[in-house]
Amino acid sequence: MGLKGILAVSGMPGLYKVLAQTKSGFIVESLADKKRLPVSATQRVSMLEDISVFTQGDDMPLKEVFLKMKEYGASGEIIDAKADPKQLKDFLGKVVPDYDTERVYPSDIKKMISWYHMVKDVVDVADEEESKEEEAPAASSDQPEQA
């Protein structure tokens, strides 16, 4: 399962998986406690797959930031989201060296770290990337060769 269908709802703690769409919004399930809740179309909802981080160049999708955190976690320790702002900025600087220090606030870094901890066991971003890479060559090999 990838980040597709995982969302954050403004005013509600945690992350949610979309189960169904209704006339007036969504039915979601909390990743933390598996409770199902209705979310109105008027509530502010952010899909994790649509979120990106400001960098000095092109913006980096959150999925790539999570992959970098996972790689960093293999060799170092992922910092706690409640650390002080300087430590949060230092951590993100190690994970994403070219992030925009002016536009990425400590509160954003806290959210990314806490979201990473919530989805790291539920969502495997690396598997999603590998499955896309495996599908592409398989699709091209099914087509007959042109002479």
N, C-alpha and C positions, 0 to 999 in steps of 0.2 A: 504494500500500500504506500503510495507517495503522498505528497502534500496536497494533491488534488482532493477537494472536498473537505479540507480542514480549514476552519475559520475561527477568527477572534471576533467577539461581539463587544462593542463599546458598552461599558457599564456592567459587564458580567466577567467575573474572573475565570481564567483558564482558557482552554481551547476546546473546540467542538467539531464533531464530524456531522456532516449533513446526511440525514437519513431520507428525507422526502421534502418535496416542495408542496406548499399548500396555496390556496388562493391569496392568502394574506401574508405569506412569508415562508418559513422553513420549519421543519421538525429537526432538531439537532440532538446529539448525544454527547455528553461531557466525556472527554478523554480521561479525566481523573476518576470520576465515580460512576460513570455509565448511566447517569440519570438523563432522561429524555425531557426536552423542553421545547415549547414553541418560541420562535423568534419572529417578530413582526417585520414586515417589509420596511417599516419606518425606522427601525433600529439601525444604527451604523454597524455594518458588517464588513470585515476585511478578510478576503481569502488569502491564506498564507502563500499560495503559489503566485499571487499577484504583487506581493510585497518585495521591494528591493532596497538595497542599502546604497546610500550616496558614496561614490568614490571619486578620486581625482579625474578618472576617465569616465567610462560608461558605468551606469549603475549596475550593481551585482545582485542578481536574484537571491532571495533569502535561502533558497534551496542550496545554492553554491556556498553561502556562508555557513550553513549547517554542515555541509560536506567538509569544509575547512575546519570547523570546530571538531568534527569527528576525527579528522586526521591529527589535529593538535592534541585531542584527548588521548590518542594512542601513545604519544610521547610525553605529554605534560598533563597537568590537571586543569579541568575546566573550572574557572572561578565561580564563586557563589554569586548569585544575582543581587545579593544584599551588600556586596562589598562597596567600599567608598568610590566615588566617581573617578578618582585618579587611577585606581586599580582597574576599574572597568575599562577605561580608555586604553590603558597599557595592554590589557588582555586583547581587546579588539585590534589594537595595533599589531600584535603578534600574529593574530589569525588572519586579518585583512590589512596588510601594511599600508595600502593606498586609500583607506577609507577617509572620507571628508570630515576632518575634525571640527569644522565649523558648523556643519549641518546635521551631524549625527550626535544626538545628546545622550548623556548618561542614562536617562529614562528609556531611550530607545534600546540601548545596549542591555539594560536590565530585562526588557521584554524579550529580546532575542535570546538571551541566556536562559531565562525561565522557560520560554517556548521550546528551546532546544532540549532542555531536560524533560519536558512533557512529551515530546514526540520521538525522542531518540530510541525508545524501546517499542513504540507503537508503529512508527513510520520509518521505513528504511530507505532513505534517499538514494543510497548507493545502488541498491537493487533496481530502483526505477531507472537510473542512468544506464546500467548494464543491460536491462531488458530492451531499452530503445536502441542501443548499439547492436544487440543481437538480432533485432527485428529487421533492421535496415539491410544487412547483407543477405539475410534469408529471403527478403522480398525481391531483391535484385536477381538472385540466383534462380528464381522460379520462371523468370521471363526467358523466352528462347533467344539465342544469340543471333545477331544480325550478320549476314555474310556480305 
